[in-house]
Amino acid sequence: MATGMNANIRTIGGAIGAAVVSGVITAHPQASGLPREAGFTMGFLVLTAIALAAALAALAVPSARRASAGRRPSTATIVESELAGEFATVPATR
C-alpha cells in the first residue's frame, strides 16, 4: 500500500510541476509564438526554489532516532549494545 501511495504522490507532483513550469515558460512568447530563453531560465529558478523549500520541509520532519530518544530501549537494542561493548574489550589477536 505504501509503495502505491508513493507512486501516486510522485505522479501527481510531477504533473503539477510540469504544469507550473510550462505555464512559466510560455508566459511571454516571442512574436513567432515560441517561448523565450528567459522563460526557461525562470522555469528552472522556480523549480530550484520549490526544491529548496521541499528540502527545508524535509529537514523539519523529526527522524525516528530523535523521536524515540525519550523511550526505553528495546531488548534487541540492549543486547546489541552489550555485544558491541563485549567485542570492543576483546584484544585483537594476530
C-alpha positions as CSV (number, residue, x, y, z in Angstrom):
1,M,0.0,0.0,0.0
2,A,2.8,2.4,0.8
3,T,4.5,1.8,-2.5
4,G,1.3,2.6,-4.4
5,M,0.7,5.7,-2.4
6,N,4.3,6.8,-3.0
7,A,3.9,6.3,-6.8
8,N,0.6,8.2,-6.8
9,I,2.1,11.2,-4.9
10,R,5.1,11.3,-7.2
11,T,2.9,11.2,-10.3
12,I,0.7,14.0,-9.0
13,G,3.7,16.0,-8.1
14,G,5.3,15.5,-11.5
15,A,2.0,16.6,-13.2
16,I,1.7,19.7,-11.1
17,G,5.4,20.6,-11.6
18,A,5.1,20.1,-15.4
19,A,2.0,22.3,-15.5
20,V,3.7,25.1,-13.4
21,V,6.9,25.1,-15.4
22,S,5.1,25.0,-18.8
23,G,3.0,28.0,-17.6
24,V,6.1,29.9,-16.6
25,I,8.0,29.0,-19.9
26,T,5.1,30.0,-22.2
27,A,4.0,33.1,-20.2
28,H,5.8,35.6,-22.5
29,P,6.3,34.1,-26.0
30,Q,8.2,35.6,-28.9
31,A,6.4,37.1,-31.9
32,S,6.8,33.8,-33.6
33,G,4.9,32.0,-30.8
34,L,8.0,30.2,-29.5
35,P,9.0,30.6,-25.8
36,R,11.8,33.0,-25.0
37,E,15.0,31.8,-23.4
38,A,14.3,33.8,-20.3
39,G,11.2,31.7,-19.8
40,F,13.3,28.6,-19.5
41,T,15.6,30.4,-17.1
42,M,12.7,31.5,-15.0
43,G,11.2,28.0,-15.0
44,F,14.5,26.5,-13.7
45,L,14.6,29.2,-11.0
46,V,11.0,28.4,-9.9
47,L,11.9,24.7,-9.8
48,T,15.0,25.4,-7.7
49,A,13.0,27.5,-5.2
50,I,10.5,24.7,-4.9
51,A,13.2,22.1,-4.4
52,L,14.9,24.2,-1.7
53,A,11.5,24.6,0.1
54,A,11.0,20.9,-0.1
55,A,14.4,20.2,1.3
56,L,13.8,22.6,4.2
57,A,10.4,20.9,4.9
58,A,12.1,17.5,4.9
59,L,14.6,18.8,7.5
60,A,11.8,19.9,9.7
61,V,10.4,16.4,9.9
62,P,11.7,14.6,13.0
63,S,13.6,11.4,12.4
64,A,12.8,8.2,14.2
65,R,16.0,8.3,16.1
66,R,15.2,11.7,17.6
67,A,11.5,10.8,18.2
68,S,12.5,7.7,20.2
69,A,15.1,9.4,22.3
70,G,12.9,9.5,25.3
71,R,11.6,6.0,25.1
72,R,13.0,2.9,26.8
73,P,15.4,0.9,24.6
74,S,14.1,-2.4,23.2
75,T,15.6,-5.7,24.3
76,A,17.3,-6.1,20.9
77,T,19.0,-2.7,21.3
78,I,20.3,-3.6,24.8
79,V,21.6,-6.9,23.5
80,E,23.3,-5.2,20.5
81,S,24.9,-2.6,22.7
82,E,26.2,-5.3,25.2
83,L,27.6,-7.3,22.3
84,A,29.3,-4.3,20.8
85,G,30.8,-3.5,24.2
86,E,31.9,-7.1,24.7
87,F,33.6,-7.2,21.3
88,A,35.2,-3.8,21.9
89,T,37.0,-5.1,25.0
90,V,38.4,-8.3,23.4
91,P,42.0,-7.7,22.5
92,A,42.9,-8.1,18.8
93,T,44.9,-11.3,18.1
94,R,47.1,-11.9,15.1
